[in-house]
Amino acid sequence: MSILPDHSPFSSPFTGAGPRTGVVVSHGFTGSPHSVREWALSLAGAGFAVRMPLLPGHGTSWQELARTRWQDWHAALDAAYLELAEECDVVVVAGLSMGGALALRIAATRPVAGVVAVNPGLVIDDPRAPLAGVLKYVLKSTPAIANDILKPDTDEGAYPRTPVAAAHELNKMFKDTVRLLPRITAPVRVYRSTVDHVVSESSMAALRHGLTNAQLEVIRLENSYHVATMDNDAPEIFRGTAEFVRSVTPPAGPDAARASRKDTAND
């Protein structure tokens, strides 16, 4: 019996020891929290406060996604970050695919402790991408980019069609995010599938070129495709993310960490 995808957002409080640590988790383009829910649950189980919003236009219909702008997606994740920042001493941002790009945007514009991105997208290689702003008026959608998963009988619950108007917004967001990469100073860990039929190595090249002021660690996934958070290597991602979050959490008391974060925000 198939399990219906759960598109609802997820939220959990801090339940661990030491400095209060939060993690914002973002799903990808045309997907929903269903694709990263187990990731978020594992982080909550590790004691971290977690916010996993449903991005505007997602979890409903591709026609609704076509009516949204990339700024709407960023604003939703930024709001989740600000909510956690009020409650926690440090915040880490994480995301899958487009969610990885959004996490990098937050890291470029907010004081975060670190970034974890799974197969982050930053470049669209499709030669039609530059024309999407015109094509959207004559071509409403293209075939889905969903379910690039090696593990059998696994469904991420993404849209059956990709709206061209939203793909145009995605391309604009990617370009603007690449421009912001040099602003990131927090450490970045990337989980990168050896075989990915959605995001090419062009995105990794852009990330390496742009992260001039941040430490980048890339961990290869040999047994997963694009949606690795639902694939065979998911347990490694879950364990590794918790380890990374602990590694970037300062050992100092919570008051010192909170003060440092707020001072940075006011710069």
C-alpha positions as CSV (number, residue, x, y, z in Angstrom):
1,M,0.0,0.0,0.0
2,S,1.4,3.4,-1.0
3,I,1.8,6.1,1.5
4,L,0.4,9.5,0.6
5,P,2.9,12.3,0.6
6,D,2.8,14.6,3.6
7,H,3.1,18.2,2.3
8,S,2.5,19.9,5.6
9,P,5.2,22.0,7.3
10,F,7.1,20.6,10.3
11,S,8.1,22.3,13.6
12,S,9.8,21.1,16.7
13,P,11.2,22.8,19.8
14,F,14.8,22.5,21.2
15,T,15.0,19.5,23.5
16,G,18.8,18.9,23.8
17,A,21.6,20.0,26.1
18,G,24.0,22.9,25.8
19,P,23.5,26.0,23.6
20,R,20.0,26.1,22.1
21,T,20.5,25.1,18.4
22,G,18.1,25.4,15.6
23,V,18.0,24.0,12.1
24,V,15.9,25.4,9.2
25,V,15.3,22.7,6.5
26,S,14.0,23.5,3.0
27,H,12.6,21.2,0.3
28,G,13.2,21.7,-3.4
29,F,11.5,23.0,-6.5
30,T,8.1,21.5,-7.3
31,G,8.5,19.3,-4.2
32,S,7.3,19.7,-0.6
33,P,8.3,18.9,3.0
34,H,7.6,15.3,2.2
35,S,11.0,14.9,0.6
36,V,12.9,16.2,3.6
37,R,10.5,15.2,6.4
38,E,12.6,12.3,7.7
39,W,15.7,14.5,7.6
40,A,13.9,17.1,9.8
41,L,12.5,14.4,12.1
42,S,16.0,13.0,12.6
43,L,17.3,16.5,13.6
44,A,14.4,17.0,16.0
45,G,15.2,13.6,17.5
46,A,18.8,14.8,18.0
47,G,17.5,17.5,20.2
48,F,17.7,20.5,17.8
49,A,14.8,22.9,17.3
50,V,13.6,22.5,13.7
51,R,11.5,24.5,11.2
52,M,10.6,23.0,7.9
53,P,8.2,25.4,6.0
54,L,6.1,24.6,3.0
55,L,7.3,27.1,0.4
56,P,4.6,29.1,-1.4
57,G,3.2,27.5,-4.5
58,H,4.3,24.0,-3.4
59,G,2.3,21.1,-2.0
60,T,-0.8,22.1,-4.0
61,S,-0.7,22.3,-7.8
62,W,1.8,23.2,-10.4
63,Q,-0.7,25.9,-11.6
64,E,-0.4,27.6,-8.2
65,L,3.4,27.4,-8.3
66,A,3.3,29.2,-11.7
67,R,1.8,32.2,-10.0
68,T,4.6,32.6,-7.4
69,R,7.9,34.4,-7.5
70,W,11.3,33.3,-6.2
71,Q,11.2,36.1,-3.6
72,D,8.1,34.3,-2.1
73,W,10.1,31.1,-1.6
74,H,13.0,33.0,-0.1
75,A,10.7,35.0,2.2
76,A,9.2,31.8,3.6
77,L,12.5,30.3,4.5
78,D,13.8,33.6,5.9
79,A,10.7,33.9,8.1
80,A,11.4,30.3,9.4
81,Y,15.0,31.4,10.1
82,L,14.0,34.5,12.0
83,E,11.5,32.5,14.1
84,L,14.3,30.1,15.2
85,A,16.8,33.0,15.7
86,E,14.5,34.4,18.3
87,E,14.4,31.1,20.2
88,C,17.9,29.7,19.7
89,D,21.5,30.7,20.3
90,V,22.7,29.5,16.9
91,V,20.9,28.5,13.7
92,V,22.1,26.2,10.9
93,V,20.3,26.2,7.5
94,A,19.9,23.1,5.3
95,G,18.2,22.3,2.1
96,L,17.7,19.9,-0.8
97,S,18.2,21.0,-4.4
98,M,16.6,24.4,-4.8
99,G,16.3,24.3,-1.0
100,G,20.1,24.1,-0.9
101,A,20.3,27.3,-2.9
102,L,17.8,29.0,-0.6
103,A,19.8,27.9,2.4
104,L,22.9,29.5,0.8
105,R,20.9,32.7,0.3
106,I,20.0,32.8,4.0
107,A,23.7,32.2,4.9
108,A,24.6,35.1,2.6
109,T,22.1,37.5,4.3
110,R,21.8,36.3,7.9
111,P,24.2,35.2,10.6
112,V,24.1,31.4,10.5
113,A,26.4,28.9,12.1
114,G,26.7,26.7,9.1
115,V,25.0,25.3,5.9
116,V,24.2,21.7,4.9
117,A,23.1,21.3,1.2
118,V,22.1,18.1,-0.5
119,N,22.6,18.3,-4.3
120,P,22.2,22.0,-4.3
121,G,21.1,23.7,-7.6
122,L,22.7,26.9,-8.8
123,V,22.8,26.6,-12.5
124,I,20.1,25.4,-15.0
125,D,21.9,23.8,-18.0
126,D,18.7,23.5,-20.1
127,P,19.3,25.6,-23.2
128,R,15.7,26.8,-23.0
129,A,16.3,28.4,-19.6
130,P,17.2,31.9,-20.9
131,L,14.1,31.8,-23.0
132,A,11.7,30.8,-20.2
133,G,10.6,34.4,-19.7
134,V,9.1,34.3,-23.2
135,L,8.2,30.6,-23.4
136,K,6.0,30.9,-20.4
137,Y,3.4,32.8,-22.5
138,V,3.1,30.0,-25.0
139,L,4.2,26.9,-23.1
140,K,2.6,26.5,-19.6
141,S,4.5,23.4,-18.4
142,T,7.0,20.7,-19.2
143,P,7.4,17.1,-18.0
144,A,8.2,16.6,-14.3
145,I,11.7,16.6,-12.9
146,A,10.5,14.4,-10.0
147,N,11.5,11.1,-8.4
148,D,15.2,10.9,-9.4
149,I,15.7,8.3,-6.7
150,L,17.7,5.1,-7.0
151,K,15.8,3.3,-4.1
152,P,12.9,1.3,-5.5
153,D,9.3,2.2,-4.8
154,T,10.0,5.6,-3.4
155,D,7.9,8.6,-4.4
156,E,8.8,12.2,-3.3
157,G,5.3,13.4,-4.1
158,A,6.4,16.2,-6.4
159,Y,4.3,17.8,-9.1
160,P,3.6,15.8,-12.3
161,R,4.4,18.9,-14.4
162,T,7.0,21.7,-14.1
163,P,5.5,25.2,-14.7
164,V,7.7,27.2,-17.1
165,A,6.9,30.5,-15.4
166,A,8.2,29.1,-12.1
167,A,11.3,27.7,-13.9
168,H,12.0,31.2,-15.1
169,E,11.8,32.4,-11.5
170,L,14.1,29.6,-10.4
171,N,16.7,30.6,-13.0
172,K,16.6,34.2,-11.8
173,M,16.9,33.1,-8.2
174,F,19.9,30.9,-9.0
175,K,21.7,33.7,-10.8
176,D,21.1,36.1,-7.9
177,T,22.2,33.5,-5.4
178,V,25.5,32.9,-7.2
179,R,26.2,36.6,-7.0
180,L,25.8,36.4,-3.2
181,L,28.0,33.4,-2.6
182,P,31.2,35.5,-1.7
183,R,29.3,36.9,1.3
184,I,29.0,33.5,3.0
185,T,31.5,33.0,5.8
186,A,29.9,30.1,7.7
187,P,31.2,26.6,6.9
188,V,29.3,24.7,4.2
189,R,28.9,21.0,3.9
190,V,27.5,19.5,0.7
191,Y,26.2,16.0,0.1
192,R,26.7,15.3,-3.6
193,S,25.4,12.3,-5.4
194,T,27.8,10.8,-7.9
195,V,24.8,10.2,-10.2
196,D,22.3,13.1,-10.4
197,H,20.0,13.4,-13.3
198,V,18.6,16.8,-12.2
199,V,21.5,19.0,-11.0
200,S,24.7,18.8,-13.0
201,E,28.3,19.5,-11.9
202,S,27.9,23.1,-13.3
203,S,26.2,23.9,-10.0
204,M,29.1,22.5,-8.0
205,A,31.5,24.5,-10.1
206,A,29.6,27.7,-9.4
207,L,29.5,26.9,-5.7
208,R,33.3,26.2,-5.6
209,H,34.0,29.4,-7.5
210,G,31.7,31.6,-5.5
211,L,32.6,30.4,-1.9
212,T,35.7,32.6,-1.6
213,N,35.3,33.3,2.1
214,A,33.8,30.0,3.5
215,Q,35.1,26.5,4.1
216,L,33.5,24.0,1.7
217,E,33.3,20.3,2.4
218,V,31.9,17.9,-0.2
219,I,30.8,14.4,0.8
220,R,30.1,12.1,-2.1
221,L,27.1,9.8,-2.1
222,E,27.7,6.7,-4.2
223,N,24.3,5.0,-3.8
224,S,21.7,7.7,-4.3
225,Y,20.4,9.9,-7.1
226,H,19.1,13.5,-6.8
227,V,16.6,13.2,-4.0
228,A,19.2,11.7,-1.7
229,T,17.2,12.6,1.5
230,M,14.8,9.8,0.5
231,D,17.4,7.5,-1.1
232,N,19.8,4.8,0.1
233,D,22.3,7.2,1.5
234,A,19.7,9.1,3.6
235,P,20.9,7.6,7.0
236,E,24.4,8.9,6.2
237,I,23.0,12.4,5.5
238,F,21.0,12.3,8.7
239,R,23.8,11.2,10.9
240,G,26.3,13.6,9.3
241,T,24.0,16.6,9.5
242,A,23.6,16.1,13.2
243,E,27.4,15.8,13.6
244,F,28.0,18.9,11.5
245,V,25.5,20.9,13.5
246,R,27.2,19.9,16.8
247,S,30.6,20.8,15.3
248,V,29.6,24.4,14.5
249,T,27.7,25.0,17.7
250,P,30.0,27.0,20.0
251,P,30.9,25.5,23.4
252,A,30.4,28.8,25.1
253,G,27.3,29.6,27.2
254,P,24.1,30.5,25.5
255,D,24.1,34.1,26.5
256,A,27.5,34.6,24.8
257,A,26.3,32.8,21.7
258,R,23.1,34.8,21.5
259,A,24.9,38.1,22.0
260,S,27.4,37.2,19.2
261,R,24.6,36.4,16.8
262,K,22.6,39.5,17.5
263,D,25.7,41.7,17.2
264,T,26.4,40.2,13.8
265,A,22.8,40.8,12.8
266,N,23.1,44.5,13.6
267,D,26.3,45.0,11.5
